[in-house]
Amino acid sequence: MKSYIVELIKTLVYWFLFFIVGRIIFLVTYSNLASDIPFVEILRVFPNSFKLDLSTACWLSAPFLLLISLQYAVKWKGWLVIKKALMLLMLIITSLMLFGEIGIYDEWRVKLSHKALLYLRNPKEILDTVPTYLLVVLFLGVSVYVAAFQYLYTKFVVKPIVVPERHSAVKSPIAFLVSAFLLFCGMRGGLSGVPISQSQSFFSQYPILNDASVNTQWNFIFNYVHFKTLGDDNPFMQYEKQEAQPILDSLHKSSRDSVLTVLNTDKPNVVFVLLESWAGECVETLGGRKGITPYFAELEKEGLMFTNFYANGHRSQQAMSSVMSSFPPMQGHDVTDMFSLYKYLGSMPKMFKNMGYNTSYYFAGDLRYGNIRAFILWNEFDKIMEGKDFPVEYPRGQLSIADEYLFAESMKDLETIKEPFFTFLFTASSHAPYDEPKKVTQLDWDVDNLPYLNSVKYSDYELFEYIKKCKTMPWYKNTLFVLVSDHSHATYMNHYVNSADYMHVPMLWIGGALDTAYRGKTLDRICSQIDVFPTLAYQLGETECDAYRGKNIFDLGSKEFAYYETNRGFGWVVPEGSMIYDALNRRVEKNTISDSVVFETELKNGIIYLQTLYDFFLQ
């Protein structure tokens, strides 16, 4: 019986060691993000991770408890082989989770979730966006980690071998039941009415420490199971529909009598440029360092800059549905993947098409990524051009053709296109692996993510050259350019990925169709990507457009707010401040709204916004 108990305890300790070493590797890998954090605060990661680690260790030890019990009851050499094989399989899976999270954290700045599995549907996307050296490092890391822990298991955990004793056939079931009960208690974090959750490990104001503290395997499995088992119930439901609907309506109430008209024509051509990964801190006007986007700064002098504009999500496919259909991202689901939802969405390209516009879409990469191609086809562009359609003589990067060739192909068509036209360009050079032509002076700052910053600097130059060429065309005087970032990116400022500062991105309107009264001006109203479609529609006289959640930015009497998705809930930005709400655990993660009355009101607004959004999806 002693060897039975000892092996079970050693198995639990073994998993704790697995988690601790993995946590140390994570913290060392991203030590640059913790350089300003007191060492004592970093050490607090380990005691605060204990409960979730214990829960995970109990879950992972459960199958071994069964095997140990069988080994104790029935003498057979095969039990040891089965245990070693099972441990090897579990080590491979859990190590892939660990190193997968380490691999994505630099780019995503969030813990590994079920969304990562969506990318496995298209392995080529991973190979195109992740540098080869990083894939090799991660593969070697997994291999060494698995080999090391398999060695530890074989040499120290399963020795001495558990063997049957007198009356072991009776003792084994009893020991199994007692041990199973104790493991069950550990799994759920005790016998209290509230089971364990990620909140158990949250302790710090520094997001990276909370991310390090939350057990990677527990978080991934919980996240996967939670979103895969959603049925017809709304997981974010907190208010009755009869109470929620009037509040939702008030958020979108229009004043109608204080709406700005910023265009000098009723039917302008529109060139929409979606800028890959342009974070707010890449733009000096939005608080960034001077020199990253100097040409954008020049464009601002003749355009209307939106200084409080926010992305609604963290991925390009989420931006597509936000700007084209005014439909924001939802937890666990990307609209571009939900074919059955398309027919209920509005469409900015279809609106232009119905108004007699020629419509076109250009992207110099592969539209399969994020299932964007299906969504673009549904929007019925007259012409769709992606990487495979570009001339073969163009040099190709690992992910896409460089932005200069994207703009070149657009210019070819704009030289002969019939007015009015709506053309949508999606840049790609500022996406990893940042293999754009090094044709602009490179930044040599001692900061994080310098290759990314230089890729934005290149895109900035090519965007400026494109618009400069457009200015020579006869149609320029009747054209509006809408320049919008698709989502943010980690930068030298190291903002928390779910913070309002991180989600802050640029939008600029420029062109001959912009009224001279608004050139060189800024608009400080809080708005987001889902507001672009209805705002354009109103400027074109389409006051009844089918934008689901957006509002007219130029309606000065409407409520100012921006919603954005987080892994577990939402972010909410209003003039009084911002908040991050964990809707799954029903807790406020961060709040900068000092007025308690305003805070309670806006928290309720945000919760209702999310639950009604999910209701629409379910219905």
C-alpha positions in Angstrom: 0.0 0.0 0.0 2.9 2.3 0.7 4.2 2.1 -2.8 0.7 2.8 -4.1 0.4 6.0 -2.1 3.9 7.1 -2.8 3.6 6.8 -6.6 0.3 8.7 -6.6 1.9 11.5 -4.5 5.0 11.5 -6.8 2.8 11.8 -9.8 1.2 14.9 -8.4 4.5 16.4 -7.5 5.9 15.5 -10.9 3.1 17.5 -12.6 3.8 20.5 -10.3 7.5 20.4 -11.4 6.3 20.3 -15.0 4.3 23.4 -14.5 6.9 25.3 -12.5 9.7 24.7 -15.0 7.4 25.7 -17.8 6.4 28.8 -16.0 10.1 29.7 -15.5 10.8 29.2 -19.2 7.9 31.5 -20.0 9.1 34.2 -17.6 12.7 34.0 -18.8 11.6 34.1 -22.5 9.5 37.3 -21.9 11.8 38.9 -19.3 11.8 42.0 -21.4 8.1 42.5 -20.6 8.9 42.2 -16.9 12.1 44.3 -16.7 10.3 47.1 -14.7 8.5 44.7 -12.3 10.0 44.2 -8.8 11.5 40.8 -8.5 9.5 40.1 -5.3 6.3 40.7 -7.3 7.5 38.2 -10.0 8.1 35.6 -7.3 4.4 35.9 -6.2 3.5 34.2 -9.5 4.4 30.8 -8.0 2.3 30.8 -4.8 -0.6 32.3 -6.7 -0.4 29.6 -9.3 -0.7 26.8 -6.7 -4.5 26.2 -6.7 -4.9 26.0 -10.5 -1.7 23.9 -10.8 -3.1 21.5 -8.1 -6.4 21.3 -10.0 -4.6 20.5 -13.3 -2.3 18.1 -11.6 -5.3 16.2 -10.2 -6.9 16.1 -13.6 -3.8 14.8 -15.3 -3.1 12.3 -12.5 -6.6 10.8 -12.6 -5.9 8.2 -15.4 -2.7 7.2 -13.6 -4.6 6.6 -10.4 -6.8 4.1 -12.2 -3.7 2.3 -13.6 -1.9 2.3 -10.3 -5.0 0.8 -8.7 -5.2 -1.9 -11.4 -1.5 -2.6 -11.0 -1.9 -2.9 -7.3 -4.9 -5.3 -7.7 -3.6 -7.4 -10.6 0.0 -8.4 -11.2 0.9 -7.9 -14.8 4.1 -6.4 -16.4 2.1 -4.6 -19.0 0.8 -2.0 -16.6 4.2 -0.3 -16.5 4.4 -0.2 -20.3 0.9 1.3 -20.5 1.7 4.0 -17.9 4.9 5.0 -19.7 3.1 5.2 -23.1 0.3 7.2 -21.6 2.7 9.6 -19.9 4.6 10.1 -23.2 1.4 11.0 -25.0 0.3 13.4 -22.3 3.7 15.0 -22.2 3.6 15.6 -25.9 0.2 17.2 -25.7 0.8 19.4 -22.6 4.3 20.4 -23.9 2.8 21.5 -27.2 0.4 23.7 -25.2 3.2 25.1 -23.2 5.5 25.9 -26.0 2.7 26.9 -28.3 1.7 29.6 -25.8 5.3 30.7 -25.6 5.5 30.9 -29.3 2.3 33.0 -29.8 2.6 35.2 -26.8 5.0 37.7 -28.4 2.4 38.3 -31.2 -0.9 37.8 -29.4 -0.1 38.8 -25.8 -2.8 36.5 -24.5 -2.8 32.9 -23.2 -3.3 30.0 -25.5 -7.0 29.4 -26.2 -9.3 27.4 -28.4 -8.8 29.9 -31.2 -5.3 28.5 -31.7 -6.9 25.3 -33.0 -8.7 27.3 -35.7 -5.3 28.0 -37.3 -4.5 24.3 -37.4 -7.1 24.0 -40.1 -4.7 25.7 -42.3 -1.1 24.8 -41.4 0.2 26.8 -44.3 -0.9 30.0 -42.5 1.3 29.1 -39.5 4.3 28.3 -41.8 3.8 31.6 -43.6 3.6 33.8 -40.6 6.0 32.2 -38.2 9.7 32.6 -38.9 11.4 29.3 -39.7 13.9 29.7 -36.9 11.1 30.1 -34.3 9.4 26.9 -35.5 12.7 25.0 -35.2 13.3 26.4 -31.7 9.8 25.5 -30.6 10.1 22.0 -32.0 13.4 21.5 -30.2 12.0 22.9 -27.0 9.1 20.5 -27.1 11.4 17.6 -27.9 13.8 18.3 -25.1 11.1 19.0 -22.6 9.2 15.8 -23.4 12.4 13.7 -23.3 13.5 15.2 -20.0 10.2 14.7 -18.2 9.8 11.2 -19.6 13.2 10.4 -18.2 12.2 11.8 -14.8 8.9 9.8 -14.9 10.7 6.5 -15.7 13.6 6.9 -13.3 11.9 8.5 -10.3 8.1 8.3 -10.4 7.3 4.7 -11.2 10.0 3.3 -9.0 9.7 1.2 -6.9 7.2 -0.7 -8.9 3.7 -1.1 -7.3 3.0 -4.7 -6.7 0.0 -6.5 -5.2 0.1 -7.4 -1.5 -2.0 -9.6 0.6 -5.7 -8.7 0.3 -4.8 -6.1 -2.4 -7.8 -7.0 -4.5 -9.9 -5.6 -1.6 -7.6 -2.8 -0.6 -7.3 -1.5 -4.2 -10.9 -0.5 -4.7 -11.0 1.2 -1.3 -7.8 3.1 -1.9 -9.0 4.0 -5.4 -12.3 5.5 -4.1 -10.6 7.5 -1.3 -7.9 8.7 -3.7 -10.4 9.6 -6.4 -12.4 11.6 -3.9 -9.3 13.6 -2.9 -8.4 14.1 -6.5 -11.9 15.3 -7.2 -11.6 17.9 -4.4 -8.3 19.0 -5.9 -9.8 19.3 -9.3 -12.6 21.6 -8.3 -10.6 23.6 -5.8 -12.3 22.2 -2.7 -15.8 21.4 -1.7 -17.2 24.9 -1.6 -20.2 25.8 -3.9 -18.0 27.8 -6.3 -15.6 25.7 -8.4 -12.1 26.9 -9.2 -11.6 29.4 -12.0 -8.8 31.4 -13.6 -9.6 34.2 -11.1 -7.8 32.1 -8.5 -4.5 33.0 -10.1 -5.1 36.7 -10.8 -3.2 38.8 -8.3 -1.2 41.5 -10.0 -1.6 44.8 -11.8 0.9 43.5 -14.3 -0.9 41.4 -17.0 2.1 39.2 -17.8 2.3 38.0 -14.2 -1.3 37.0 -14.3 -0.8 35.2 -17.6 2.2 33.4 -16.1 0.3 32.5 -13.0 -2.8 31.0 -14.8 -2.0 27.3 -15.6 -1.7 27.0 -19.4 -3.2 23.5 -19.7 -6.1 24.3 -17.4 -6.9 27.5 -19.2 -6.7 25.9 -22.6 -8.9 23.0 -21.8 -11.5 25.1 -19.9 -11.6 27.6 -22.8 -12.0 24.8 -25.3 -14.7 22.9 -23.4 -16.6 26.1 -22.5 -16.9 27.4 -26.1 -17.4 24.0 -27.7 -20.2 23.0 -25.4 -22.3 26.2 -25.8 -25.8 25.2 -26.8 -28.8 27.4 -27.1 -28.0 29.2 -23.8 -26.4 32.6 -23.7 -23.3 32.4 -21.3 -23.3 36.1 -20.9 -27.0 36.6 -19.9 -27.4 38.7 -16.8 -30.4 40.9 -17.5 -33.9 40.0 -18.7 -34.6 40.9 -22.4 -37.3 43.4 -21.5 -34.8 45.4 -19.4 -31.9 45.0 -21.8 -33.5 46.1 -25.1 -34.4 49.7 -24.1 -30.8 50.2 -22.8 -29.4 48.9 -26.0 -31.7 51.2 -28.0 -30.5 54.2 -25.9 -26.9 53.4 -26.8 -27.7 53.8 -30.5 -30.3 56.7 -30.2 -29.7 59.3 -32.8 -30.2 63.0 -32.3 -30.7 63.6 -36.1 -30.5 67.4 -35.5 -26.8 67.7 -34.9 -25.2 65.7 -37.7 -22.1 66.9 -39.5 -21.6 66.7 -43.2 -17.9 66.5 -43.9 -18.0 65.7 -47.7 -18.4 68.2 -50.5 -20.2 65.8 -52.8 -23.1 63.4 -52.5 -21.6 60.6 -54.5 -17.8 60.4 -54.0 -15.5 57.6 -55.1 -14.3 55.8 -52.0 -10.9 54.1 -51.6 -10.8 52.1 -48.4 -7.4 51.1 -47.1 -7.3 48.6 -44.3 -3.8 48.8 -42.7 -2.4 45.6 -41.3 -1.5 45.8 -37.6 -1.1 49.6 -37.3 -1.1 50.2 -33.6 -1.9 53.7 -32.2 1.6 54.1 -30.9 2.9 54.0 -34.4 1.3 57.4 -35.0 2.7 60.5 -33.3 -0.7 62.2 -33.1 -1.9 59.2 -31.0 1.0 59.3 -28.6 3.6 57.4 -30.6 7.3 58.2 -31.1 8.1 60.5 -34.0 9.6 58.8 -37.1 7.6 55.6 -37.4 5.0 57.0 -39.8 6.3 60.4 -40.9 4.4 60.2 -44.2 1.1 59.5 -42.4 1.8 62.7 -40.4 2.0 64.6 -43.7 -1.3 63.1 -44.8 -2.9 64.2 -41.5 -2.3 67.9 -42.5 -4.8 67.6 -45.3 -7.2 65.0 -43.7 -9.6 64.5 -40.8 -7.9 62.5 -38.1 -10.0 60.5 -35.6 -8.1 60.6 -32.4 -10.3 58.3 -30.3 -10.8 55.4 -32.7 -10.7 51.8 -31.5 -10.4 48.3 -33.1 -13.2 46.0 -32.1 -11.1 42.8 -32.2 -7.6 41.4 -32.3 -7.6 39.7 -35.7 -7.9 40.7 -39.4 -11.0 38.6 -40.0 -12.7 40.3 -37.1 -11.9 43.7 -38.6 -13.5 42.6 -41.9 -16.9 42.0 -40.4 -16.6 45.1 -38.2 -15.9 47.6 -41.0 -17.9 45.9 -43.8 -20.9 44.7 -41.8 -20.8 46.7 -38.6 -20.8 43.4 -36.7 -18.3 43.3 -33.8 -16.5 40.1 -32.7 -18.0 37.7 -30.2 -16.2 35.4 -27.7 -15.5 32.0 -29.2 -16.7 32.8 -32.7 -15.5 34.7 -35.7 -18.3 36.0 -38.0 -16.3 35.1 -41.1 -16.5 31.4 -40.0 -20.3 31.5 -39.5 -21.7 31.1 -43.0 -25.3 30.8 -41.7 -25.0 34.2 -40.2 -24.0 36.0 -43.4 -27.6 36.5 -44.6 -28.4 38.5 -41.5 -25.5 40.9 -41.9 -25.4 44.3 -43.5 -22.8 44.9 -46.2 -21.0 48.1 -47.0 -19.8 46.8 -50.4 -23.3 45.8 -51.4 -24.6 49.2 -50.4 -22.1 50.8 -52.8 -23.0 48.2 -55.5 -26.7 49.0 -55.1 -25.9 52.7 -55.5 -24.3 52.0 -58.9 -20.7 51.9 -57.8 -18.0 49.7 -59.4 -16.6 47.7 -56.5 -13.2 45.9 -56.1 -11.1 44.2 -53.5 -7.3 43.8 -53.4 -5.1 41.8 -51.1 -1.6 40.6 -51.9 -1.8 37.4 -49.8 -4.0 34.4 -49.4 -7.6 35.0 -48.6 -8.1 31.6 -47.2 -6.6 32.7 -43.9 -9.3 33.4 -41.4 -11.9 32.3 -44.0 -11.9 35.8 -45.3 -12.4 34.7 -48.9 -15.9 33.4 -48.2 -16.8 36.6 -46.5 -15.4 38.7 -49.4 -17.2 36.7 -52.0 -20.5 37.1 -50.1 -20.0 40.9 -50.2 -20.3 40.6 -54.0 -17.3 42.7 -55.1 -17.2 43.1 -58.9 -13.5 42.3 -58.8 -11.5 40.4 -56.2 -7.7 40.2 -56.6 -5.5 38.2 -54.1 -1.9 37.1 -54.2 -2.3 34.2 -56.7 -3.8 36.7 -59.2 -0.8 39.1 -59.1 1.7 39.0 -61.9 4.2 36.2 -61.4 7.2 38.6 -61.9 6.4 40.3 -58.6 8.8 39.1 -55.8 6.9 37.2 -53.1 7.5 37.2 -49.4 6.9 34.4 -47.0 3.3 35.6 -46.4 2.4 38.0 -49.2 3.6 40.2 -52.0 4.9 43.6 -50.7 2.5 46.6 -50.3 4.1 48.5 -53.2 2.8 45.9 -55.6 -0.6 45.9 -54.0 -0.8 49.6 -54.6 0.6 49.3 -58.1 -2.1 46.8 -59.2 -4.8 49.1 -57.7 -3.4 52.1 -59.6 -3.5 50.1 -62.9 -7.2 49.5 -62.5 -8.0 53.0 -61.2 -6.5 54.5 -64.4 -9.4 53.0 -66.4 -12.2 52.3 -63.9 -15.5 53.9 -64.4 -16.8 56.3 -61.8 -18.2 56.1 -59.2 -16.1 53.4 -57.6 -15.6 51.8 -54.3 -12.3 49.9 -53.9 -11.0 48.1 -50.8 -7.3 47.5 -50.3 -5.9 45.3 -47.5 -2.2 45.7 -46.8 0.0 42.9 -45.5 3.7 43.9 -45.3 3.3 45.0 -41.6 2.4 41.4 -40.7 4.9 38.8 -39.4 7.4 37.7 -40.6 8.1 41.3 -41.7 10.0 40.4 -44.9 9.1 43.6 -46.7 11.7 45.3 -48.9 14.1 47.3 -46.8 13.8 50.4 -49.0 13.2 53.0 -46.3 15.7 54.1 -43.7 15.6 51.6 -40.9 14.9 52.5 -37.3 17.7 51.4 -35.0 16.1 52.0 -31.7 16.7 49.8 -28.7 13.1 48.7 -28.3 10.9 45.6 -28.5 9.3 44.6 -31.8 11.7 46.7 -34.0 11.2 44.6 -37.1 7.4 45.3 -36.8 8.0 49.0 -36.5 10.2 49.1 -39.6 7.6 47.2 -41.5 5.0 49.8 -40.6 7.5 52.5 -41.7 7.7 50.8 -45.1 3.9 50.6 -45.4 3.7 54.2 -44.4 6.0 55.2 -47.3 4.2 53.1 -49.9 0.8 54.4 -48.7 1.9 58.0 -49.2 3.4 57.3 -52.6 0.1 55.6 -53.6 -2.0 58.6 -52.6 0.5 61.0 -54.2 -0.1 59.1 -57.5 -3.8 59.2 -57.0 -3.7 63.0 -56.7 -2.6 63.2 -60.3 -5.7 61.4 -61.5 -8.8 63.4 -62.7 -11.1 61.6 -60.3 -9.1 62.5 -57.2 -11.1 65.7 -56.6 -14.2 63.6 -56.2 -12.6 60.8 -54.1 -12.5 60.0 -50.4 -9.8 57.9 -48.9 -10.6 56.1 -45.7 -7.4 54.8 -43.9 -8.2 52.4 -41.1 -6.1 49.9 -39.0 -7.5 46.4 -38.9 -6.2 45.8 -35.3 -3.4 46.7 -33.0 0.0 45.1 -32.3 2.5 44.7 -29.4 5.0 47.6 -29.5 7.7 49.2 -27.5 5.0 50.5 -25.1 4.0 47.0 -24.1 0.4 47.9 -23.4 -1.8 45.1 -22.0 -3.4 43.3 -24.9 -6.9 43.8 -23.5 -6.4 47.5 -22.5 -8.0 50.4 -24.3 -4.5 51.8 -24.9 -3.7 48.7 -26.9 -6.9 48.7 -28.9 -6.4 52.4 -29.8 -5.7 52.6 -33.6 -5.7 55.2 -36.3 -8.3 56.3 -38.8 -7.9 59.1 -41.2 -10.2 60.5 -43.9 -8.5 62.3 -46.7 -9.0 63.3 -50.4 -10.6 65.8 -52.7 -14.1 64.8 -51.6 -13.4 65.9 -48.0 -14.8 69.4 -47.3 -12.0 72.0 -46.9 -13.4 73.0 -43.5 -12.3 69.6 -42.1 -8.9 69.2 -43.7 -6.1 69.3 -41.2 -8.6 68.8 -38.4 -9.1 66.2 -35.7 -12.3 64.6 -34.3 -12.0 63.5 -30.7 -15.3 61.6 -30.4 -14.9 58.0 -29.1 -15.8 55.5 -31.9 -14.7 52.2 -33.4 -14.6 50.1 -36.5 -18.2 49.1 -36.5 -19.1 52.8 -36.8 -17.4 53.3 -40.2 -20.1 51.7 -42.3 -23.1 53.7 -40.9 -21.0 56.9 -40.9 -20.1 56.5 -44.6 -23.7 55.6 -45.3 -25.1 58.7 -43.7 -22.6 60.9 -45.6 -23.9 59.4 -48.8 -27.5 59.9 -47.8 -28.2 56.3 -47.0 -29.8 57.0 -43.6 -31.4 53.6 -43.3 -28.4 51.4 -43.9 -28.5 47.9 -42.4 -25.5 48.3 -40.0 -26.3 46.2 -37.1 -24.3 47.7 -34.2 -22.6 50.8 -35.5 -23.5 54.5 -35.0 -22.9 57.6 -37.1 -19.7 59.1 -35.7 -20.8 62.6 -37.0 -24.0 62.5 -35.0 -22.8 64.8 -32.2 -25.8 64.1 -30.0 -25.3 60.3 -30.0 -23.6 58.5 -27.1 -19.8 58.1 -27.3 -18.6 54.6 -26.6 -16.4 51.8 -28.0 -16.8 48.1 -27.4 -14.1 45.6 -28.1 -13.7 41.8 -27.6 -11.5 40.2 -25.0 -10.9 36.4 -24.5 -13.3 36.3 -21.6 -15.5 39.3 -22.0 -15.2 42.8 -23.3 -13.5 46.2 -23.1 -15.6 49.4 -22.8 -14.4 52.9 -23.5 -16.4 56.1 -22.7 -15.4 59.7 -22.2 -15.1 59.1 -18.5 -12.6 56.2 -18.8 -12.5 52.6 -19.7 -13.0 49.1 -18.2 -12.2 45.5 -18.9 -14.9 43.0 -17.8 -14.4 39.2 -17.4 -17.9 38.1 -18.4 -17.3 34.4 -17.8 -16.2 34.9 -14.2 -18.3 38.1 -13.8 -15.6 40.3 -12.4 -14.1 43.7 -13.4 -10.5 43.1 -14.4 -9.6 46.8 -14.7 -11.4 50.1 -14.4 -10.3 53.7 -14.9 -13.8 55.3 -14.4 -13.6 57.2 -11.1 -17.2 58.2 -10.7 -19.0 55.1 -9.1 -22.4 56.0 -10.5 -21.0 56.4 -14.0 -19.0 53.1 -13.6 -22.1 51.1 -12.6 -24.1 52.6 -15.5 -21.4 51.8 -18.0 -20.8 48.4 -16.7 -24.5 47.6 -17.1 -24.4 49.1 -20.6 -21.4 46.9 -21.6 -22.9 43.7 -20.2 -26.2 44.3 -22.0 -24.3 45.1 -25.2 -22.5 41.8 -25.1 -25.4 39.7 -24.0 -27.7 41.1 -26.7 -24.9 40.6 -29.3 -24.7 37.0 -28.4 -28.5 36.7 -28.4 -28.5 37.8 -32.0 -26.0 35.2 -32.8 -28.0 32.4 -31.1 -31.2 33.4 -32.8 
